[in-house]
Amino acid sequence: MDIIYVLIPLSILLISIAVLVFFWAVKGGQFDDLDSPAHRILFDDDDEPQPAPEQTKPADKKSSDD
């Protein structure tokens, strides 16, 4: 029964910390706009197509004069 004297203040402390962190995040703008980033990925248009990488032949290491 003595453990209850430790657990109740500890739980109140943890809940207080969680509430403070939540209000800190709200004040910092963490929850301002939740929809735009999710929709932005759907409408990400590339105006110019990416050019295909040029394929070059590797240089021959052997000399044809041998």
A tleap script that builds the chain and sets N, CA, C and O, in Angstrom:
source leaprc.protein.ff14SB
mol = sequence {
  NMET ASP ILE ILE TYR VAL LEU ILE PRO LEU
  SER ILE LEU LEU ILE SER ILE ALA VAL LEU
  VAL PHE PHE TRP ALA VAL LYS GLY GLY GLN
  PHE ASP ASP LEU ASP SER PRO ALA HIE ARG
  ILE LEU PHE ASP ASP ASP ASP GLU PRO GLN
  PRO ALA PRO GLU GLN THR LYS PRO ALA ASP
  LYS LYS SER SER ASP CASP
}
set mol.1.N position { 0.819 -1.193 0.000 }
set mol.1.CA position { 0.000 0.000 0.000 }
set mol.1.C position { 0.865 1.260 0.000 }
set mol.1.O position { 0.407 2.330 -0.401 }
set mol.2.N position { 2.104 1.134 0.445 }
set mol.2.CA position { 2.985 2.299 0.470 }
set mol.2.C position { 3.398 2.741 -0.938 }
set mol.2.O position { 3.754 3.900 -1.147 }
set mol.3.N position { 3.352 1.824 -1.891 }
set mol.3.CA position { 3.757 2.158 -3.252 }
set mol.3.C position { 2.797 3.160 -3.890 }
set mol.3.O position { 3.181 3.892 -4.802 }
set mol.4.N position { 1.564 3.198 -3.421 }
set mol.4.CA position { 0.584 4.131 -3.976 }
set mol.4.C position { 1.002 5.577 -3.719 }
set mol.4.O position { 0.653 6.470 -4.490 }
set mol.5.N position { 1.749 5.810 -2.636 }
set mol.5.CA position { 2.223 7.152 -2.321 }
set mol.5.C position { 3.307 7.609 -3.295 }
set mol.5.O position { 3.578 8.803 -3.413 }
set mol.6.N position { 3.905 6.685 -3.968 }
set mol.6.CA position { 4.908 7.011 -4.984 }
set mol.6.C position { 4.272 7.071 -6.365 }
set mol.6.O position { 4.601 7.951 -7.161 }
set mol.7.N position { 3.374 6.153 -6.653 }
set mol.7.CA position { 2.810 6.064 -7.997 }
set mol.7.C position { 1.886 7.227 -8.341 }
set mol.7.O position { 1.901 7.706 -9.475 }
set mol.8.N position { 1.092 7.685 -7.397 }
set mol.8.CA position { 0.162 8.779 -7.693 }
set mol.8.C position { 0.918 10.074 -8.002 }
set mol.8.O position { 0.616 10.692 -9.024 }
set mol.9.N position { 1.868 10.523 -7.199 }
set mol.9.CA position { 2.617 11.732 -7.589 }
set mol.9.C position { 3.416 11.544 -8.886 }
set mol.9.O position { 3.542 12.473 -9.684 }
set mol.10.N position { 3.946 10.348 -9.084 }
set mol.10.CA position { 4.688 10.087 -10.314 }
set mol.10.C position { 3.783 10.176 -11.536 }
set mol.10.O position { 4.184 10.731 -12.559 }
set mol.11.N position { 2.577 9.641 -11.447 }
set mol.11.CA position { 1.656 9.712 -12.577 }
set mol.11.C position { 1.193 11.140 -12.816 }
set mol.11.O position { 1.025 11.546 -13.966 }
set mol.12.N position { 0.983 11.910 -11.752 }
set mol.12.CA position { 0.602 13.319 -11.923 }
set mol.12.C position { 1.745 14.092 -12.575 }
set mol.12.O position { 1.506 14.949 -13.426 }
set mol.13.N position { 2.960 13.802 -12.190 }
set mol.13.CA position { 4.118 14.451 -12.797 }
set mol.13.C position { 4.229 14.119 -14.283 }
set mol.13.O position { 4.469 15.012 -15.097 }
set mol.14.N position { 4.060 12.863 -14.643 }
set mol.14.CA position { 4.155 12.458 -16.052 }
set mol.14.C position { 3.042 13.066 -16.893 }
set mol.14.O position { 3.275 13.474 -18.031 }
set mol.15.N position { 1.838 13.130 -16.344 }
set mol.15.CA position { 0.722 13.739 -17.075 }
set mol.15.C position { 0.972 15.233 -17.247 }
set mol.15.O position { 0.672 15.792 -18.302 }
set mol.16.N position { 1.512 15.876 -16.234 }
set mol.16.CA position { 1.825 17.305 -16.331 }
set mol.16.C position { 2.872 17.571 -17.409 }
set mol.16.O position { 2.754 18.528 -18.173 }
set mol.17.N position { 3.880 16.732 -17.466 }
set mol.17.CA position { 4.910 16.882 -18.499 }
set mol.17.C position { 4.319 16.676 -19.886 }
set mol.17.O position { 4.650 17.419 -20.810 }
set mol.18.N position { 3.456 15.689 -20.048 }
set mol.18.CA position { 2.827 15.425 -21.345 }
set mol.18.C position { 1.961 16.603 -21.773 }
set mol.18.O position { 1.968 16.979 -22.945 }
set mol.19.N position { 1.225 17.185 -20.850 }
set mol.19.CA position { 0.374 18.340 -21.178 }
set mol.19.C position { 1.238 19.538 -21.559 }
set mol.19.O position { 0.920 20.245 -22.515 }
set mol.20.N position { 2.316 19.773 -20.834 }
set mol.20.CA position { 3.211 20.884 -21.167 }
set mol.20.C position { 3.853 20.703 -22.543 }
set mol.20.O position { 3.973 21.664 -23.303 }
set mol.21.N position { 4.258 19.500 -22.858 }
set mol.21.CA position { 4.846 19.236 -24.179 }
set mol.21.C position { 3.805 19.439 -25.276 }
set mol.21.O position { 4.129 19.954 -26.346 }
set mol.22.N position { 2.574 19.045 -25.025 }
set mol.22.CA position { 1.513 19.240 -26.007 }
set mol.22.C position { 1.275 20.724 -26.261 }
set mol.22.O position { 1.199 21.149 -27.414 }
set mol.23.N position { 1.156 21.514 -25.201 }
set mol.23.CA position { 0.925 22.946 -25.385 }
set mol.23.C position { 2.133 23.636 -26.007 }
set mol.23.O position { 1.972 24.605 -26.748 }
set mol.24.N position { 3.333 23.155 -25.720 }
set mol.24.CA position { 4.529 23.691 -26.358 }
set mol.24.C position { 4.502 23.427 -27.871 }
set mol.24.O position { 4.882 24.290 -28.662 }
set mol.25.N position { 4.055 22.240 -28.261 }
set mol.25.CA position { 3.966 21.903 -29.680 }
set mol.25.C position { 2.885 22.732 -30.375 }
set mol.25.O position { 3.070 23.167 -31.511 }
set mol.26.N position { 1.771 22.947 -29.700 }
set mol.26.CA position { 0.704 23.770 -30.285 }
set mol.26.C position { 1.185 25.209 -30.443 }
set mol.26.O position { 0.938 25.829 -31.478 }
set mol.27.N position { 1.856 25.739 -29.450 }
set mol.27.CA position { 2.361 27.104 -29.515 }
set mol.27.C position { 3.419 27.249 -30.605 }
set mol.27.O position { 3.537 28.308 -31.221 }
set mol.28.N position { 4.179 26.200 -30.841 }
set mol.28.CA position { 5.218 26.233 -31.868 }
set mol.28.C position { 4.700 26.048 -33.280 }
set mol.28.O position { 5.479 26.109 -34.231 }
set mol.29.N position { 3.399 25.823 -33.440 }
set mol.29.CA position { 2.823 25.696 -34.782 }
set mol.29.C position { 2.864 24.295 -35.347 }
set mol.29.O position { 2.704 24.121 -36.556 }
set mol.30.N position { 3.068 23.308 -34.531 }
set mol.30.CA position { 3.163 21.933 -35.006 }
set mol.30.C position { 1.848 21.446 -35.608 }
set mol.30.O position { 1.854 20.620 -36.521 }
set mol.31.N position { 0.729 21.947 -35.109 }
set mol.31.CA position { -0.574 21.459 -35.543 }
set mol.31.C position { -1.343 22.499 -36.347 }
set mol.31.O position { -2.571 22.431 -36.414 }
set mol.32.N position { -0.657 23.455 -36.957 }
set mol.32.CA position { -1.344 24.517 -37.692 }
set mol.32.C position { -2.060 23.991 -38.936 }
set mol.32.O position { -3.244 24.262 -39.133 }
set mol.33.N position { -1.354 23.251 -39.762 }
set mol.33.CA position { -1.932 22.799 -41.026 }
set mol.33.C position { -1.601 21.325 -41.220 }
set mol.33.O position { -0.479 20.973 -41.586 }
set mol.34.N position { -2.571 20.480 -40.975 }
set mol.34.CA position { -2.328 19.045 -41.088 }
set mol.34.C position { -2.701 18.477 -42.458 }
set mol.34.O position { -2.265 17.379 -42.807 }
set mol.35.N position { -3.499 19.206 -43.236 }
set mol.35.CA position { -3.987 18.667 -44.505 }
set mol.35.C position { -3.095 18.983 -45.691 }
set mol.35.O position { -2.965 18.150 -46.589 }
set mol.36.N position { -2.480 20.147 -45.728 }
set mol.36.CA position { -1.700 20.536 -46.905 }
set mol.36.C position { -0.535 19.599 -47.219 }
set mol.36.O position { -0.362 19.247 -48.386 }
set mol.37.N position { 0.267 19.178 -46.253 }
set mol.37.CA position { 1.360 18.273 -46.623 }
set mol.37.C position { 0.867 16.954 -47.210 }
set mol.37.O position { 1.533 16.368 -48.064 }
set mol.38.N position { -0.284 16.489 -46.762 }
set mol.38.CA position { -0.807 15.235 -47.309 }
set mol.38.C position { -1.304 15.419 -48.739 }
set mol.38.O position { -1.196 14.501 -49.552 }
set mol.39.N position { -1.835 16.573 -49.050 }
set mol.39.CA position { -2.344 16.822 -50.405 }
set mol.39.C position { -1.240 17.275 -51.344 }
set mol.39.O position { -1.336 17.076 -52.555 }
set mol.40.N position { -0.200 17.877 -50.804 }
set mol.40.CA position { 0.870 18.392 -51.648 }
set mol.40.C position { 1.557 17.272 -52.426 }
set mol.40.O position { 1.958 17.473 -53.572 }
set mol.41.N position { 1.694 16.112 -51.824 }
set mol.41.CA position { 2.362 15.006 -52.509 }
set mol.41.C position { 1.552 14.512 -53.702 }
set mol.41.O position { 2.114 13.995 -54.668 }
set mol.42.N position { 0.236 14.670 -53.634 }
set mol.42.CA position { -0.610 14.223 -54.737 }
set mol.42.C position { -0.521 15.150 -55.941 }
set mol.42.O position { -0.707 14.707 -57.075 }
set mol.43.N position { -0.240 16.425 -55.713 }
set mol.43.CA position { -0.230 17.410 -56.785 }
set mol.43.C position { 1.172 17.883 -57.109 }
set mol.43.O position { 1.346 18.992 -57.615 }
set mol.44.N position { 2.160 17.079 -56.833 }
set mol.44.CA position { 3.532 17.432 -57.121 }
set mol.44.C position { 3.789 17.191 -58.607 }
set mol.44.O position { 4.013 16.058 -59.033 }
set mol.45.N position { 3.752 18.271 -59.389 }
set mol.45.CA position { 3.925 18.158 -60.837 }
set mol.45.C position { 5.336 18.584 -61.222 }
set mol.45.O position { 5.834 19.618 -60.779 }
set mol.46.N position { 5.952 17.782 -62.037 }
set mol.46.CA position { 7.233 18.147 -62.611 }
set mol.46.C position { 6.957 18.731 -63.986 }
set mol.46.O position { 6.420 18.044 -64.854 }
set mol.47.N position { 7.323 20.005 -64.196 }
set mol.47.CA position { 7.053 20.653 -65.477 }
set mol.47.C position { 7.924 20.076 -66.588 }
set mol.47.O position { 7.450 19.852 -67.702 }
set mol.48.N position { 9.160 19.843 -66.291 }
set mol.48.CA position { 10.064 19.305 -67.290 }
set mol.48.C position { 10.375 17.847 -66.968 }
set mol.48.O position { 10.716 17.526 -65.830 }
set mol.49.N position { 10.263 16.972 -67.948 }
set mol.49.CA position { 10.633 15.572 -67.671 }
set mol.49.C position { 12.143 15.487 -67.439 }
set mol.49.O position { 12.919 16.237 -68.030 }
set mol.50.N position { 12.528 14.591 -66.598 }
set mol.50.CA position { 13.938 14.397 -66.302 }
set mol.50.C position { 14.624 13.766 -67.515 }
set mol.50.O position { 14.120 12.792 -68.074 }
set mol.51.N position { 15.763 14.313 -67.922 }
set mol.51.CA position { 16.465 13.704 -69.060 }
set mol.51.C position { 17.032 12.342 -68.659 }
set mol.51.O position { 17.474 12.127 -67.531 }
set mol.52.N position { 16.998 11.448 -69.622 }
set mol.52.CA position { 17.535 10.105 -69.378 }
set mol.52.C position { 19.054 10.201 -69.255 }
set mol.52.O position { 19.691 10.940 -70.006 }
set mol.53.N position { 19.625 9.476 -68.334 }
set mol.53.CA position { 21.090 9.514 -68.217 }
set mol.53.C position { 21.730 8.906 -69.451 }
set mol.53.O position { 21.272 7.893 -69.979 }
set mol.54.N position { 22.788 9.540 -69.894 }
set mol.54.CA position { 23.489 9.039 -71.084 }
set mol.54.C position { 24.278 7.801 -70.717 }
set mol.54.O position { 24.957 7.741 -69.691 }
set mol.55.N position { 24.166 6.822 -71.586 }
set mol.55.CA position { 24.914 5.597 -71.352 }
set mol.55.C position { 26.175 5.650 -72.204 }
set mol.55.O position { 26.119 5.700 -73.433 }
set mol.56.N position { 27.282 5.640 -71.537 }
set mol.56.CA position { 28.556 5.671 -72.255 }
set mol.56.C position { 29.196 4.300 -72.180 }
set mol.56.O position { 29.016 3.558 -71.214 }
set mol.57.N position { 29.926 3.989 -73.194 }
set mol.57.CA position { 30.631 2.714 -73.225 }
set mol.57.C position { 31.892 2.843 -72.384 }
set mol.57.O position { 32.582 3.859 -72.462 }
set mol.58.N position { 32.197 1.848 -71.596 }
set mol.58.CA position { 33.447 1.929 -70.822 }
set mol.58.C position { 34.646 1.859 -71.757 }
set mol.58.O position { 34.638 1.138 -72.754 }
set mol.59.N position { 35.648 2.603 -71.421 }
set mol.59.CA position { 36.854 2.635 -72.260 }
set mol.59.C position { 37.554 1.282 -72.174 }
set mol.59.O position { 37.641 0.669 -71.110 }
set mol.60.N position { 38.052 0.831 -73.338 }
set mol.60.CA position { 38.798 -0.434 -73.360 }
set mol.60.C position { 40.132 -0.228 -72.650 }
set mol.60.O position { 40.854 0.735 -72.909 }
set mol.61.N position { 40.429 -1.133 -71.774 }
set mol.61.CA position { 41.706 -1.052 -71.057 }
set mol.61.C position { 42.826 -1.702 -71.857 }
set mol.61.O position { 44.005 -1.431 -71.629 }
set mol.62.N position { 42.448 -2.556 -72.789 }
set mol.62.CA position { 43.466 -3.214 -73.629 }
set mol.62.C position { 43.792 -2.319 -74.818 }
set mol.62.O position { 42.923 -1.652 -75.381 }
set mol.63.N position { 44.999 -2.325 -75.161 }
set mol.63.CA position { 45.414 -1.559 -76.335 }
set mol.63.C position { 45.334 -2.456 -77.552 }
set mol.63.O position { 45.707 -3.628 -77.486 }
set mol.64.N position { 44.847 -1.915 -78.676 }
set mol.64.CA position { 44.740 -2.743 -79.883 }
set mol.64.C position { 46.073 -2.861 -80.600 }
set mol.64.O position { 46.183 -3.627 -81.558 }
set mol.65.N position { 47.102 -2.117 -80.159 }
set mol.65.CA position { 48.417 -2.180 -80.794 }
set mol.65.C position { 49.228 -3.378 -80.327 }
set mol.65.O position { 50.241 -3.692 -80.951 }
set mol.66.N position { 48.829 -4.061 -79.257 }
set mol.66.CA position { 49.629 -5.183 -78.720 }
set mol.66.C position { 49.640 -6.334 -79.622 }
set mol.66.O position { 50.264 -7.351 -79.318 }
savepdb mol mol.pdb
quit
